[in-house]
Amino acid sequence: MVCCPQINVQQRAGAIGDNSEVKLPFQIRVLLLGVLLSAVGNGLVFSFLFIYLHEVRGIPSGVVGLISAYGALVGLTLSPIVGSLVDHWGPKPVLYISLLISACGYFNMASIHGVTSALVVTTICAIGQSAMWPSQSAIAAELTSEEQRPRYFGSQFALMNFGMGLGGMIASLVVNIKNPQTFVNLYHGDGISYIVYFIVILFVRGVGHRSSQERVENSNRSGGWSEVISDRVFVKFWLISIGAIFCGYAQLEVGFTAFSSIVAKVQPADIAWAFAANTFLIAVAQLWFVKRMERVDRRKSIATAAFFWALAWIALACAGIVHSQALALVIICQIVFGIGEMIWSPIMPSIVNQLAPEHLRGRYNAASTSIWTIASIMGPVLAGVLLGAGLQWIWIASLVTGLSIVAFAVMRLHLPNQNKEGKSTGASGRD
C-alpha cells in the first residue's frame, strides 16, 4: 500500500465537522431522480427473465440458468477493468458509457430468438451493468460528505425498491404470456429508462471527471489494485460482506422461493405478497431507519443486519413446520429480512467509500460490486443442491450459522465509525 501505515481511516477519508449538513445537496437529488426512473424500467422486466426466455422464446430452462450465470461471470471478469477506468477517467464518463450500453442491451432483449442471440445480448447487458454500479457510487461519494452518505445510500435503496415496485405493477397490467409483443414492449421500456437516466445525469455537473493533470498524478501515486489488496481492513470487510450477502440476499431468488413453495406449501402467487410486503416496508421506512442508525457503531449495525437476516430464516423454518400459518410466517420472514436490508443498505457502501482513498475510489467500489456478483453466483448453488437433495433443514441451519459468524467477525474488525459528535473515527487502514 502506498500510503504510510500510520495514516488512519480518519486521515484517509477526511474528518466530518460538527456542523456537517446532512441534507442532501441538489445534485445528489438529481442523481437519485435518475436512479428512481431507471428502477421503474428495471421493475418492468425484473421478474420475467426466466418466463420470457423459456416460455416465450423457447429456450430450455437449464440453458436459461446457464445464460444467467454467464452474465454474472462476465460482470465479475470486467470488475477490475471498470475500477481502473473509473479511477483514471473519472466516474462520470464511465457512467455515461455504461448507461448507453445498458440501454442497447436491454432494448435488444426484445430481439432474442435463440440461445446465440441471448448470449450476445446478455454480454452487452453485463458490460453495461458492471460499469454502472461502481461509477454511480463513486459519483455519489464525490457529491456527499461522510455524514451524508448513509442518507444517500439509504435513499437510493428506498427509491430503487419503490421504482421497481411501481414498474412491477405496471408490468402486471400489461404482460400476457400469450402475446409476446407485451414482453417486447416491456424490454423496450427498460432500455428507454437508461436513456432517461443518461439525460438526467447531464444535469449533474462539475463532478466525476479527471483532468489530464489529475490522471498523471493519480498514475504516479497509485499502486493500483495491489494497493487495494494490501488494505487489510478493506479485504477483511470484503470477505465478511461476501459471507453476509451469500447467507442473505443471495438466497432469496432460489432458496426462499423454493423452500416457501416446496416445504412450506405456499402457492407461488401468494409468495408475491411476501415480496410486496418487503418492498413496501423498505419504500416507506428506509429513511426512518437511516436516521435512527446514524449514531450507532457501524460494526453493531452490520451485526444487527446479520441478526435480523438470521431471524428471518428462522421464521421461514417455522413456516415449514406450521403449515396452517405458513403464508403468514413467509410474509413475516420477508418483513424481518427487510429490516435487516434497511440497516445494511446505507452502512455497507458508506464504509467502502470511507475506506477508499480518493484516487482509488473506483477500484474500491468495483470490488464492492463484485461482492454481490460472487455471492449471487454461489448462493443459488447452495440452495439448489441442499433443497434439491431434501436437506432443507441443513440449508436453514447453514444460513443461520453463517450469519452468526458474520456478526462475530465484524465485531472484531476495526471499522471507521462516527461518534456522537459526528466525527469520523477508526483504526489504522492497515489493521
N, C-alpha and C positions, 0 to 999 in steps of 0.2 A: 504494500500500500504506500502511495507516495507521501501522504500526509504523515506527520510525526505521530508516534504512538501516544504522546502525552496530550494530543488535542482531543478534547472530549466532544460529546454529541452536541452540547450547547454551543461550542465554538463552530462546529461544522454546520449546524442547522440555523444558528442565529437565535439569540435570546429574544423572548417576546416581552415587550414592555408592559408595565402595569396598565397602561391606558390603551392597549391594543383594541381596535374596533372589531367586534365580532360580526357586525352586519356585513353581509357580502356586498362587494363593490358591483357597480353597474355591469362591467364587462363580464364578470363571472356569472351574473344573472342571465346575460345574453347567451353565454356558453350553456347554461342549464336549459334555456329555451331550446337550443339545438338538440340537447340530449333528450328532452321530452318528445320533440317531434320525431326524432329518429326512433325512439322507443315505441311510439304508436305504430310506425311501419314494421318494426320487429314483431309487435304483438299480432299483426295481421297474419303472420305465417308461422309463428313460434311453435305451435302445437301440431302443425300439419305436414312437416317434412316427411315423416315416415308414410303417412297416408298418401301424400302426393306422389312420392317416388314409387311406392309399392302398388297402391290400388289404382292410381290414375295413369302412371307411366309404365306399370307392369314390371318393374324391376324386382327380382326376388328379395324377400325380407332379409335373408342373410347377407346379400350383397349390399343392401341399404345400410346395414350396420357397419360393414367394412368401409363404405364410402364416408360415413360419418367419422369413423376412426381415422381414416386417411386425411380428412380435412383438419382434424386436431393435430395430427403429426406434422402436416405442412406448417401450421401455425407455430408449433413448437420449434421446428427447424429454423424458421425465419426469425424467431425472437431475438437472438443475439445480434443479427444484422440490423434489425429495426432499432434496437437500443443504441447501437453505434451511430446510425443515421440521425437519430433524434439529437444525440449529443453533438454531432458535427454540424448539422444544418439548422438545428432548432426544431422544436416540436410542431410548429405551425405548418411549414411546407410538407412535412410528413403526414400531418393530419389531412391537409388538402388532398394529397395524392391518395391516401387511404380511403377517403370518402368517395372519390371518383371511381376507384377500383371496386369498392363495395357496391356502389350504385350499379356499375356494369354487371357485377356478378349476380346480385340478387334480381335485377331486372331480367337477366337471361336465364334465371331459374325456370322461367315460364317456357323456355325453348328446349328444355330437356326432353329427349325422346328415347334415351337408352343409356347404357352404362358409360359409354365413352363420353358422351356429352355431359353426363352427370359428373364425371371425374374432372373434366375441363372446367366446368362452372364451379364446382366445389373448390378447385385450386384457386380460382380468381377470388372467390369469397374469402377463403382462408388467408390469402395475401392481404386483402383489404382489412380484415378484422384484426390480424396480428399486428398491423401498424396503427390501427385506430386507437386502441385502448391505451397503450403506453404514451402516445403523443397527446391524447386528450388529457390524461392525468398530469403529464409534465406541464402543459399549458395552465391547468388549474393550479398547480403548485407555484408557478411563477406569478399568478394573479392573486394569491392569497398569502396571508401570514400563517405562522404555525397555529395560532389560536383559531383562525378562521377555517382551517382545512377540515376538521371533523364536521363542521356545519356544512361545508360544501359537499363533502363526500356523502354525508347523510342525506342532504337534499337531493343529490344526484340519484341515490338509491331509491328514495321515495318517488321521485318523478319517473324513474325508469319503470318501477312497479305500476304506477298509475297509468303511464303511457302504454305499457304492454297490456294491462288490463283493458284499457279503452280500445286498443287495437283488436284484442281478442273478442270483445263484444261486437265490434263492427264486423269482424270476420264471421262470427256465428250467424249473423243476419244475412250474409252473402253467400257463404260457401255451400256448395252442393256437389256431392261426390259423383253424381250422375251427369254433371255439367262441368267438364274440365276447364272451360273458359273462366269459371269463377275462381279457380286456383291461379290461372294466368293473371287475372285482374289483381289478385292479392299480391302476387310476387312483383308485378309492375308497381303496385302501390308502395311496397317495401323499397324497391330500387329508387323510386322518386323521393322517398323520405330522406335518403342520403344526399340527394341533390339539394333538398331544402336545408338540411343541416349544413352543407357546404356554403350556401348563401348566407345563413345566419353567422357562420364563423367569419365571413368577410367583415362583419361589424365589430369583431374582437381585434382591436388594433393596438399596435405598439408593443406587442409581446410575441415570443415564440420564434424569433428569427436570430440568427447568429451572423454578425458581420464577418468580413474576411479576417480582420484582426483578431476577433474572438475565436474564430476557427483555428488560427495559428496558435494562439495562446493555449487553447484547450488541448490541442495536439501535443504541445510541448510539455505540458504539466500532467497530462493524463496517462495513467498506467493502463487504461482501457479495462477490459474485463478482468485482467489479473488483479487490478485494484479492488474491484467489486468482490472477487472471490476471497481476497485477503481480509476483508471486513468480517471478522468472526461473529460480531453481534448480528449483522445482517444475515449471514449464512445460517446461523442458528435459528433466527426468526423465520427465515425462508423454509427451513426444514419443518419447524413447528407448524407453520401455516399450511404446508402440504398435508401434514397429518390432520389438521383441523378440517380442511376442505374435503379431504378424502373420506373422513368419517362423518362429514356433514353434508354439504351441498351435493357432492358427487354421488350420493346415494339416493337422491330424490327421484331422478328421472326413471331409473330402472328399479332400484331396490324398494323404495317406498311404494311405488305403484304396484309392483309385483306382489309384495307382502300384503298390501291392502286388499287386492283382488283375490289372490290365491289362498292366503292363510286366513285373513280376517273376513273373507267372503263379502266384501263390499262391492257393489256394482260399479263398473268403470265410470258410468255417468255421474254417480254420486261422489266419486273421488274428486271430480272437478270442483265440488263445493268446498272441499278442504283447501285446494289451491286458491280458490276465490277468497276464502277467509284469510289465508296468509297474505295475499296481495292487498286486500282491503285494509288489513291491520297495518301493514307497512306504510301504505299511502297516507293513512290517517295519523299514525302515531310516531313515525320516524323522527320528526323534528323534536317532539317532546322527549324522546329518549336521548337525542343528541345533547339537549340542554341539560338533562339530568346527569349525563355521564361526563360532562366537560371537566369536572374536577376530580374524577375518580382515577386512581392509579391505573395506567394503561395495561399493566400486567394483569391486574384484577379484572379489568374489562374483558380482555381476551379469555381469561379463565372462566369468567361468568358466562360468556357466549358459549364456550365449550360445555359448561354445566347445563345450560338450557337445551342445547342440542342433544346431550345425553338423556335429559329428562324427556325430550320429545320421542326419542327412540323407545324409552321405557313405556310411554303412553301407547305407542304403536304396538309394542309387545302385548300390552293388556288387551288391545283390540283383537289380537289373535287368540286370546283366551276367552274373553267375554263377548261372544258373538252377538248377543242381544243388544249390546251397546257399542258395537264395532264402529258404526258410522260416526257416532259422537266422539269416540276416542280417536279415530283417524283425523277428525277435524281439530280436536284438541292438540293432537300431535303437530299439526301444521301451524296452529296458533302459537304454541310454545316454541316451535322451531323459528317462527317469525320474530319472536322476542330476541332470540339469540342472533338472528340476522341483523336486527336493528342496533344491537350493541357492536357486532363485528364490523359492519359495513363502513362506518365513519372512522373507526380506530385503525384498522389494518392498513389502508393506504396512507393515512396520516403518519404512521410510524415509518413506513417505507420512505416517504418523502422527507421526513426529518432526518433519517439516517443518511440520505443521499447527499453527497457534495454537489454543488451547483453544476459542475462540469460533467457529472456522471448521472444526472437525474434520469436521462433517457434509458440508460442501461439498468438502473435500479427498477424503474417502472416496467421495463421489458421483462426483467427477472420476476417481478411480481405477477405479471400477466401469465408467465409460464407456470406459476403455481396452479392456477385454475386449469390450464391445459393438461398438465401432468396428472393432477388428481381426477380430472374428468375422464381421462383415458383409463386409469386404474380402477376407479370406483365402480363402474358398471361390470367390470370383470369379476370383482369380488362378489358383488350381488348376484350376478348371473350364475357363477359357479356354486356358491353356497345355497342359494334358493333353488337352483335347478336340481341340486342333489338332495333337497329336502332338509337341509341343515339351517332352517330359518332362525332357530334359537342361537346357534353359534354365530350367525350373521349379526343378530342384535347384540349379543354379548361382546363380539369383537369391536363393534362400533362404540359401545359404552366404555369399554376398556381403553380403546384408542383415545377417546375424548378425555378420559381421566388422566391419561399420560400427557396429553397436550396441556391440560390445566396445570399439572405438576411441573412440567418442563418450563412453561412460560413464566411461572412464579420464581423460578431460579435464574431467569435471564435478566440482565441489566438492560432495560429499555429506557429510552427517553420518556420523560413524563412532564406534566405541568403541575406545579404546586399550587397552593391556594391563591397565591398572588398572581398566577398566570404565567410564571417564568418557566422556561424550559430547563429541565434538569436531567441528569443521566450519567452513566458511567462512560468510560473510555470507549471509543468506537471500535477498538480492537479487542475489548473484553479480555 
